[in-house]
Amino acid sequence: MKANYVKDAKIFKALCDVKRLHILELLQSGEKCACVLIEEMNMGQSSISYHMKVLCESGLVIGRQEGKWTHYRLNKEGREYAVKRLLELTTSTAENNIKCCK
């Protein structure tokens, strides 16, 4: 299996959850502390940690530690890679529509 598929699967896993999509929307306005996300999402710390782990592993979000809290922000490079791969995976490369059965 190509390494790209493993990385791609992490991206699409991150995007296939309603709560993670909401978190991405919250991060659009700028960096947020985990404590803010906990409050905004009305979730416990362990739930937020899980979702942020998935988002960070996908490359769509970057976290930085400050004291006991982690601050999260959207990752431009991760977004650009995700958009590029989505286009690559969903763009037909067929010259013509050849039928397999005659």
C-alpha positions in Angstrom: 0.0 0.0 0.0 1.3 3.4 -0.9 2.3 5.7 2.0 0.0 8.4 0.6 -3.1 6.2 1.2 -2.2 5.9 4.9 -1.8 9.7 5.2 -5.0 10.2 3.1 -7.0 7.9 5.3 -6.0 10.0 8.4 -7.2 13.1 6.7 -10.6 11.7 5.6 -11.1 10.0 9.0 -10.6 13.5 10.6 -13.2 14.9 8.2 -15.9 12.2 8.7 -17.0 13.2 12.2 -19.6 15.9 13.0 -17.7 17.0 16.2 -14.4 17.3 14.4 -16.0 19.4 11.6 -17.4 21.7 14.3 -13.9 22.0 15.9 -12.5 22.9 12.5 -15.1 25.6 12.2 -14.3 26.9 15.6 -10.6 27.1 14.7 -11.4 29.2 11.6 -11.4 32.3 13.8 -7.9 31.6 15.1 -6.0 29.6 17.7 -8.0 28.2 20.6 -6.9 26.7 23.9 -8.2 23.2 24.6 -10.1 24.8 27.6 -12.1 27.0 25.2 -12.9 24.0 22.9 -14.0 22.0 25.9 -16.4 24.8 26.9 -17.6 25.6 23.3 -18.2 21.9 22.4 -19.6 21.0 25.9 -17.4 18.0 26.0 -15.1 16.5 28.5 -11.3 16.8 28.3 -10.7 13.2 27.3 -13.2 13.5 24.4 -11.6 16.8 23.2 -8.2 15.2 23.5 -9.2 12.2 21.3 -10.7 14.4 18.6 -7.7 16.8 18.7 -5.4 13.8 18.4 -7.2 12.7 15.2 -7.1 16.2 13.8 -3.4 16.7 14.6 -2.5 13.2 13.1 -4.3 14.2 9.9 -2.1 17.3 9.6 -5.1 19.6 9.4 -4.5 21.0 12.9 -1.3 21.9 14.8 -1.1 21.9 18.6 1.4 23.7 20.8 1.8 23.3 24.6 1.6 26.3 26.9 1.6 25.3 30.5 -0.9 22.6 31.2 -3.0 23.4 28.2 -2.6 22.8 24.5 -3.5 25.5 22.0 -4.7 24.5 18.5 -4.8 26.1 15.2 -5.5 25.2 11.6 -2.5 24.1 9.5 -2.3 25.8 6.1 0.1 23.1 4.7 -2.2 20.3 5.9 -5.2 22.0 4.3 -3.3 22.4 1.0 -2.2 18.8 1.0 -5.8 17.6 1.7 -7.3 19.7 -1.1 -4.6 18.5 -3.5 -5.1 14.8 -2.7 -8.9 15.1 -2.9 -8.6 16.6 -6.3 -6.1 13.9 -7.4 -8.2 11.1 -6.1 -11.5 12.4 -7.7 -10.2 13.6 -11.0 -10.6 11.1 -13.9 -7.4 10.3 -15.8 -9.2 8.3 -18.5 -8.7 9.7 -22.0 -12.0 8.2 -23.1 -14.7 6.1 -21.6 -13.6 2.6 -22.6 -16.1 -0.1 -21.9 -14.7 -3.4 -20.6 -17.4 -5.6 -22.2 -18.0 -5.7 -25.9 
